[in-house]
Amino acid sequence: MELEHILLIISTITIFLNGYSIRRKNTMGIFVTILFAQIPFLIKLTTKGISQYGNNLVNSSITMWTIAIGYIIFFWGMGYIVGGINLKRKDKLDDFPGKTSEYSRFDFDDSK
């Protein structure tokens, strides 16, 4: 497997997990995914060099930029949706009949 494919897999997983972590409001997960997202960037920067990396960014076509943005939106959105599904399942699991809850009683009239 080529290095580019491995870096693409790492990027895809971190994009998905970032959307998932944001939906779950997991601060630590957000920071970890941001750090892991820097790994492919740093590896490409060290292997190609900063000038070659910059030239590749500048010389990319509008079609490639559109595909890249669509790719990010799709996988981040999928992570966000999956995070929401898991939250709804957790809410349903909390509604078991044997679950005990504390109730507060408020007197609405001023009689004592």
N, C-alpha and C positions, 0 to 999 in steps of 0.2 A: 504494500500500500504506500502510495506516495505521501510525502510530507504535506502537500496541499490538501489532500483528502482528509488526513488526520486533523489538520487545522480547521477544515470546514466542519467536521463532526464536532470538534470541541466548541466552535462558535455556535453551531446549531443548538447544542445542548445548553450552553450558557444563556442563549437568547430565550429558549423555552423556559428554563428554570427561573430566569429573571421575571418573566410575565407571571409565572406561577407564584413566585415569592411576593410580588407586589400585590396580587389578588388576596393572598393569605395574610398580608400585612406583617410579614416576617422580616424585620429589619436586618437581622444577621444574614439571612439568606440573600437579601438584596446586595449587601456588601460583598459576600463571598462570590456571587455570580459576577459582579462588576470586576472583582480581582481576576477571576478565571477568564473573563472576556479579554483581558489584556494579554494573556499568554500568546494567542495567535499573532496579535499585532507585534509584540516584541520579538517573536521568533522570525517573522517575515522581515522585520526591520534589521535584525542582525544578519540574516542570511543574504538579503539583497542589498543592503546598504540604504542609507537615508535618501540619497540622490535618485537611485533607481526606483525606490518605493514611491517617491514623490512624482517622478516622471510617469509611472504607471497610473497614479491617481489622476494626474492632469490629462493624460492622453486617453482616458476611458471615455467611451461614447455615452450618449444619453440613454441608450437602450440598456447598457450594462448597469448604469446607476439606477434606472427604473427597476430592473430585475433585482438588484441588491436590496433596494428599499422595500419592494414587494415581499421578498424572502424574509426580511426582518419582521415586517408587519405580520406576515402569516404565522411564523413560528412563535413570536411573542404573543400574538392573539390566541393561538392554540394553548399556550401555557396559561394565559389569563383565564380562558374558558375552563380548562381542566381544574385550575385552582378554585374556581367558583363552584364547579360540580362537587368537589370534595367538601367544600364548606356547607353546601346544602345537605349532603349526606350526613355530615356531622350534626347538623341541626335536627335532622329527622331521628338520629340515634338518641339524641338527648330527650326525646319526647316519649320515653317508655312509660307504660302505665304504672310501674312500680316506683317510679322516681318520686322522691319527696321534695317538696318545695316549701319555702318559708313564705307565709302570707302576712301582710301587715293589715291591721284593722284601723280604719280612721273613722272617728265619730264626726259626722257632718253637722250635728246639732250642737249648740252651745250648752246644753243641759249637763249639769254635773251631779 
